[in-house]
Amino acid sequence: MANNISQFERYLRVIVGAGLLLWTLFFQGAAWGWLGVIPLATGLIGWCPVYLLFRK
């Protein structure tokens, strides 16, 4: 499984995902904040399955 996310996008995904999760955990945010797991996980592994649909 080769990386299909750039280094900058990986950092951005980790920051956004962690931010959403922290906001949900500490400030009792909306339940949709748990969706932060998705960008966090894809940022950490460096591979996004959705990109298979949009890239050659």
C-alpha positions as CSV (number, residue, x, y, z in Angstrom):
1,M,0.0,0.0,0.0
2,A,1.8,3.1,-1.2
3,N,1.3,6.5,0.2
4,N,-1.2,8.6,-1.8
5,I,-1.3,11.7,0.5
6,S,1.3,14.4,0.4
7,Q,3.4,15.2,3.5
8,F,1.6,18.6,3.9
9,E,-1.8,17.0,3.7
10,R,-0.8,14.3,6.2
11,Y,0.1,17.0,8.7
12,L,-3.1,18.9,8.0
13,R,-5.3,15.8,8.4
14,V,-3.6,14.8,11.7
15,I,-4.1,18.4,13.1
16,V,-7.8,18.6,12.0
17,G,-8.6,15.1,13.1
18,A,-7.0,15.5,16.5
19,G,-8.6,18.9,16.9
20,L,-12.1,17.5,16.3
21,L,-11.6,14.6,18.7
22,L,-10.2,16.8,21.4
23,W,-13.0,19.3,21.0
24,T,-15.5,16.5,21.2
25,L,-13.9,14.9,24.3
26,F,-13.1,17.9,26.4
27,F,-15.8,20.4,25.5
28,Q,-18.6,17.9,24.9
29,G,-19.0,18.9,21.3
30,A,-21.5,17.4,18.9
31,A,-21.4,13.7,18.1
32,W,-20.2,14.4,14.5
33,G,-16.9,15.4,16.1
34,W,-16.1,11.7,16.3
35,L,-15.7,11.8,12.5
36,G,-12.2,13.3,13.4
37,V,-11.1,9.7,13.6
38,I,-11.2,9.4,9.8
39,P,-8.7,12.2,8.9
40,L,-6.6,11.3,11.9
41,A,-6.2,7.7,10.8
42,T,-5.7,8.5,7.1
43,G,-3.1,11.1,8.1
44,L,-1.2,8.7,10.3
45,I,-1.1,5.9,7.7
46,G,-0.6,8.2,4.7
47,W,-3.2,6.4,2.5
48,C,-6.7,7.5,1.7
49,P,-9.0,4.9,0.1
50,V,-11.3,7.6,-1.3
51,Y,-8.5,8.9,-3.5
52,L,-8.7,5.7,-5.5
53,L,-12.0,6.9,-6.9
54,F,-10.7,10.3,-7.9
55,R,-7.1,9.8,-9.0
56,K,-5.6,7.7,-11.8
